[in-house]
């Protein structure tokens, strides 16, 4: 039982790190994509607008 747990823990630690790194890169690329620039520039001005 302990060997199974250790093998599963090692797998989760190594591939989990790779998985979260890939997700992080995908989110950064999604946010920084050039066609989305105008949307984020407009959103950045929302706190400065008066009602």
Secondary structure, DSSP 8 states (H G I E B T S, - for coil): -HHHHHHHHHHHHHHHHHHHHHHHHHHHHHHH-GGGHHHHHHHHTGGG---
